[in-house]
Amino acid sequence: MKGKTCILIGAGLDCGKRRRGCSMGPEAYRVAGLATTLANLDWSVEDRGDVPGPKAPQPSASGQVHARAETAEWTLLLADAARKAMPDGFPIFMGGDHALSLGTVSGVADHAAGQGRPLFVLWLDAHPDIHNPDTTASGNLHGTPIGYVTGQAGFDGFPLVANPVPPQNICFIGLRSVDGPERAAIQAAGMRAIDMRQIDERGIAAPLAEFIEQVRAAKGMLHLSLDVDFLDPSIAPAVGTTVPGGATFREAHLTMEMLHDSGLVTSLDLVELNPFLDERGRTASLMVDLTASLFGRRVFDRPTRSYS
């Protein structure tokens, strides 16, 4: 993995959907000890504070695109933050809802292009988030980042994507809530899409190893976007988009351990944590533990916690 400096960047974006609470995510990660955890793994940690983006407006009517202008502003700010952080170390973008990835992924893609290397994206999520503002039925822009970074039309008012991520460089793992148009778009574009049935049948290690090998063969950089709803809500309840049947504790840690072993991950999103919905910090602590596995801690080294 890149360097030995982690750069923490708070992104309290809460514009991507109507249910509020993700703006508290960055502070929850700090309280859960993310910086200390990384420092204990011999990483230098630089906390650059929170990006000063706009607050979410009052909810719009159902079906209308919600907070379009505010999300576009966040996208501009976060892309700039990503471009500035990438040369200095390994940025961790502490969200915030998944709309933050419109900015983080596009900024990382610009950096990768400047290095003459392809960018790959691993999307750990129950949803593929491949809509654009013209196709989203909900009007929630946290369902559009992949559409944006791959260069789809419909993002009027957003910054131009200078370096779109090729669809074949994207891999979804953990899918279990995909609508018909999203399924068609994924298949037409040739993206890797590993749903929970495939994980049930093959396990999570085999398809992940195949994608890792694709990245390695291309000498690519790998951006990891980890949504809380990748995990089963029984172990990670603090998310507004719970979908039953998600990744187990062991599947999630195995994924992070394999990614650490690959040495290919160069940037990370932690998204959709809503502390208002958490149970005494349970989900925030699990997300910090998963990040620790990505940065080299084995699961048997993790501290034992009591939630009683």
N, C-alpha and C positions, 0 to 999 in steps of 0.2 A: 504494500500500500504506500501511497505517496507521502514522502517526508516523515517528519516526527513532530509536526506542529498542527494541532487542531485549531480551527478558527470558528468560534461559536458566533452565529448571527441570528438574533431573534427576529422573527417575522410574524407579528401578531395580526396577520391578515384574517379578517372575519367577514369578508365580503362575498365569498364564494357560494354561500347558501344563506338561507333565512334564519336558521337556528343559531343563535349567538353562543359564544363561550370559548371558541378556539383562540381568541385574542389573549386569553390567559395562559396559553400553552407554553410560550417561552419561559415565563417565570416558574411554571410548574417543573420544567426540566432543570432549571437552576436549583430549585428547592430540593428536587429529588437527587441532587448530587452529581449531575452529569460531568461537570468540570473536574471534580475531585476523583470521580471514577476513572476518567481518562488520564489524569495525572498519575494515578496509582498504577497505570499500565505503561508508565514511562513516556507518555506523550506530553510535550509542552502544550499548554492551552492558552489561547488568547480569546477573550470574550470581547467582541466588538460592539456589544450592546444591541439594542433593537433598532431596526430600520424604521424611521419615522414616517410611516405611510398613513393614508387617510383612514378614519374610522368608518365602520360600516354604516350605511344609511338605514332608515326605517325600512322594514320589509315592503317590497313591492307586491303588486297583485300576482296571484298564482298564474304561471305561464309566461309572464313578462320576464325579460332578461333582468336579473337583479344586480344592481351595483356595477353596471358596466364601466362607467367612468372611473370609479374608485379602483376597480380591479385593474384597469389599464394603467393607472398611475402606479399601483403596487408592482405591476409587471416591469415597468420602466425602472423603478427603484431597485428591485431585486436583481434584475439582469445586470445592472451596474455594480451592485454589491458582489455578485458572483464573479464578474470579470475582474474586479479588484482583488478578491480573495484568492482566486485560483493560483496565481503565481507564488503566493506566500505560504501555502500549506494545504491542508485538507479542510475545506469548509463544511460545517454542519449547520444547516438551516433549520432552526427550531420554529415550527409553525404552531399556530396558524393552520388554516384549512388548505386543501390541496390545490386551490387556485394559485398558491404561491409558486407552484412548479412552472407556471407559465413564464415567470421571470427567472427562476433559478436555472431551469434546464436550458433556456435560450441563452443565458449568460455563460453557462458552462460550455455550451456548444460553440459560442464565439471564441472562447479560450482554446478549445480543442482544435478548431480550425486554424487558429494562429500558430499552433504547434505542429500543424500538418498531420494531425491524427484524427481518426474517426471517433465520434462519440457514440457510445451505446447507453441505453437506458433500461434498467431493471425496475419494473413497476410492480411492487408488492401491494396488492389492493384487491378488494372484492369486486371493484368496478374498473373498466378499462379507461374511462374518462376521455373518450375519443370524439365527443360531440364538438360542435362549434356553436356560436350564439344563434345561428339560424336553425339548427336542428335539435337543440335541447328542448325537451318538452317541459321540464321543470323550471327553466330559466336560471338554474343555479350553475354558476361558472366554474365551480370546483369539479364539474364533470367535463371540462373542456381542455385541460392542459395538453394531452397528447394530440388532440386536434390542432392546437396552436403550434406546438413545437415541430410538428411534421409539415407545417405549411398549408394547412387547410384555409380555404376562403371563409369569409364571414366575420373576421375580427377587425372590422372597421374601427378606427380610433385607438387600436393597440399598436405598440411599436412593431415595425417591420421585423420579421424573423429573417435575419441575414444568413443564417446557417441552419436550415431545417435539418432535423434528424431524419435520416432515411428510415422508412417504416420497417425495413428488414433488420434494423439495428435495435429494435424495441422488443422486449420480452415481458409479457404479463405473467405473473404467477399468483395463484390464489383466487382467480376469478370465480364468482358464483352469483353475480347479479349483472347480466348483460342483456340489453334489449335487442330487438331484431335488427334495426339499422346499425348498431354497433357491431353485432356479429358479422353482418355482411361487409362492413368496412374493414374489419380485421382480416377477414378471409381474402378480400380483394387486394389488400395491401401486402399480404404475405408476412404479417407479424407473427411472432411466436406467442401463443396464448395457451397457458397451462391452467386449466380450471381444476376445481377440487376433485372432480371425478378422475381426471388423469393422475392426480396426486394419490388418490385412493388406490388406483390400479398399479401405478409404477413407483410410488413413493416420490418424495420431493427431490432427492439427491440426483437421480438420473437426468431429468430434464434441466435442472440447474447446471449440472456438469456440462451438458451439451452446449448451453448458452455460454458458459464461461470459456469453453474451448473456442467458440466462434469469436468472442472478444479477443482472446489471446492470439489467435491466428491472424487477426487483422491489426494487431498491435494497437488496440483501441484503448480509450479511456472509458471508464464505466461510472455512470451516475446512478446511485441507488435512491429510489423514492419509496419510503416506507410509510404506509398509511396504517393507522391503528386498526382499521376494519379488515386488514389482511388477517388479523388474529381472530380467533373465535371469541365472541362476546362474553363467554363464561370466564375467560381469563383477562379480557381487556374491555371492560364495559364503558369506558369513557369516550364514546364516540357517538355522534348523532345519526350515523348511518349503519347501525348494527345489522349484520346479515348472518344468520346461523350457519354453522358448518365451516368455520374458518380454520386457519392453521393452528395446530396445537403448540404448546410450549416447546416441545422437543423439535417439531418441524421448523419452528421459527429460529430456534437457536442453531440447529444444524445448518440452516440457510446462511446465517451470519458467520458461522465458523468456516464454512466452505468459501464464502466470499473473502474472509480474511486470508485464508490459505492461498487464494488465487493471487493476491497482491494487486488486483486490477482496479479496485474501487478508488475513485479519486474525489468524490463529493457525495453528500448525503442530505436528503430531506427527511425530517421527522414531522409528519402532518396528521391533522384531524384529531389531535388530543383536545378534548373538551373537559377541563378539570371540574367544571360544574356537575358533570355526570359521573365523576369518578367515585370510587369507594376508598376513602382514606389514602389517596395517592397510589393506589394499587396499579393502575394502568401506566402512570408516569414512571413508576419504579421499574415495571417490566420493560418499557421502552428504553430506559437507561441501561438495563441489563442486556438487552439485545444489542444496543450500541456497543457495550463493552465486549460482547462476543465478536462483533465486527472488527473491533480494534485489538483483538488478541486474547481475550479472557476465555478460558474454557468453561463449559457449564459447570463442571465439578468444582471450579474455583469460586463460584458465586457465593455471596453471603446468604445465610439462611435467615428468612424474615418471618415474623409472626404477624398475622393480620387480625388476631383475636383481641 
